[in-house]
Each structure stands twice: as structure tokens, then as C-alpha cells.
Amino acid sequence: MRTHKRSGTTSQRGIRKASPDFDALPSPTCGKTLAVLELVARHPRGISAAQAARLSGITPNLVFRILKTLATLGYCHQHTGTKTYTLSGRLLDLAGPQAGEQSLVVAAHAALKQLRDASGETVQLVIESGGKTIVLEQVRGTQALQVCGQVGMRAPLYSSAPGKAILAWWPDERRAAWLAATTLKRFTATTLADRASLEQDLAAARGRGYAVDRAEGLEGIHCVAAPILDVHGAVLAAVTIMAPVSRLTEEKFPPAGAQCIVAAREIEATLQA
């Protein structure tokens, strides 16, 4: 008679939770794989195989093989220095907007590299999910001093250029509903934390074709972003340039915005091809 040892896992809040009965699932191995993947997702700074085994109650040997497989298939990054694993952008790519059989990340790859090469700065592909922005892809800049984020990083919509590019091109009713349900918090001295100022800025973004962030989310960082639209004119995502304020000054917003618009149109053309 086969028995299954039930164990507990500890959430990020420290609450002990019972592990699922994997043997009762149609595919126990699949259940264990998803449990390990969820643990990796809950540890953005990295988790080791030993930690994952202890928290999941799954045998260390199987956890090790699961993590190695996920890394080989591109769903996790394995960091040799710390022997830890973090999520890659593969799952975000699968969940992101698609055009036929082509994902947004694949369609945007060439345009993002061209934008990085033209600007010399870090560029990102950003989508909205759950009322926040998510970095779907990033190409690091060529400068010695770079401003970089992390794939999967989330941020408020209203305090970044890509988030405001998405907000600005939402239908009026959707934007109004979001604004009514959202408390605007101040992160820096320039955050647009009142609705009237934000709506005025979004209207200006629609008028010029790109949105800007004057160090509104993080001190010392400027961003410019343009929306990526589908064939019906609905916003799918945004492409953004981010840089220190000393390099991306407000005088450089118009040419940077024009570069983002070109990249966005190229991505749209690839999606619609």
C-alpha cells in the first residue's frame, strides 16, 4: 500500500499551509512541477533546490530534476554563483498578447534591439495586467552607466511612461473606471498624484503620440514611451526608453518619443504580417 507523506509549506507571510495530495492528482509529477514553479515565482531574488524541496515537501532529487528541466526549457534562470533559480520571461511571453501564432515578445525582438542601438539606452516592452505594468522584455543599454529593471517587474500604471502610454490609449470609459477605483500615491516630488493633473498629462500624451515620465516613479530616471496598437486601434502594450535624467533630458523627449513611435509601428507591422 502506497502512502503519501503530507507536509507543509510556508508562504511569504509565514503562514504554514498544507501541501496538496500530489498522488491524488491525475498527474502527480505535473502537480509537483507546478508547485516548484510557484515557489520560484514567489522568490524573485532566487530559491535553491534545497529550499524548494524543504518548502514543498517534494523529494530533493525530484526537485533538482524539475528545476534543471525548467531551466533547460527556458522557464527559469539558473544562477551558478548562488546556485539559485529565478523565473525567466517565458511564462509572461505565453500569457502576453498574441497575433496568430506569434507572441508579442517575438514580434518585438528586432525593433527593441534597433531602438536600443539607436538610443544607446535600455528599452523595455511593457504590458498591463491587474491594473499595473509588467515588464515583458528588456534590452539593456550600451552605456557604461545603465538604468535597468527586471523582466516580470510590476509598477503602478500612472507613475511611468509606458504605464501612462497604456492608460492614455485606453477607451475613455475604461480609463475613467480605473481612475475612480485607484488611489494615486506620491512616489517622488514629480509624481502626478491628483486626477486632474494626470488626466491633463494623458491628454497631452495622446496629442503628441507618446508619454513621458519626469522621474515620477523613481528619482533620477526619465522615461519616454509609445503605445503598441492592434488592428482595431486597441492598445496592446508600450515600448519605452529609460535613462538617467542627465542623459535623457526633457529637451530630448521629442526625438526619443519619435524613436519609440517608430519602434511601436514596426512591432505593429510585424504582428499584422
ZITA-V647547 format. One record per run of one state. SS is the DSSP state (@ for helix, = for strand, . for the rest). FROM is the first residue (numbers start at 1). TO is the last residue. If there is no record, write none. Layout:
# ZITA-V647547
ss=(SS,SS)
from=(FROM,FROM)
to=(TO,TO)
This chain:
# ZITA-V647547
ss=(.,=,.,=,.,@,.,@,.,=,@,.,@,.,=,.,=,.,@,.,=,.,=,@,.,=,.,=,.,=,@,.,@,.,@,.,@,.,=,.,=,.,=,.,@,.)
from=(1,8,11,16,19,22,25,28,42,47,49,57,60,73,76,80,84,88,90,96,98,100,102,104,120,122,130,132,140,154,157,160,161,169,172,182,195,209,211,215,221,230,235,245,250,273)
to=(7,10,15,18,21,24,27,41,46,48,56,59,72,75,79,83,87,89,95,97,99,101,103,119,121,129,131,139,153,156,159,160,168,171,181,194,208,210,214,220,229,234,244,249,272,273)
